[in-house]
Amino acid sequence: MLEKILENYREEELLKADSFDDAIIGVAEDMNEPLRLVYSVKKCLDILCKEMDYDDAIEHFNFNVAGAYVGKQTPIWCWDVFE
């Protein structure tokens, strides 16, 4: 997905979350804001669960990933995890 996005938005500077390229599901466009990458939380957790158990992955994601604001281009986290 990332390759297709980069191909279609060559002029844009996109802010990526390290290690989560496979969790990208699209982009968010708003005329008043910079283009932002959109990530699937479920896919992010799947990636983290390769290194830790699910509870630790949730805690790590909430605190270290989704909890990090890095400016107007901070990625958007699509909460698609409902069990």
Buried (B, 14 or more C-beta within 10 A) or exposed (E): BBEEBEEEBEEBEBBBBEEBBEBBBBBEEEEEEBBBBBBBBBBBBBBBEEEEEEEEBBEBBEEEBBEEEEEEBBBEBBEEBEE
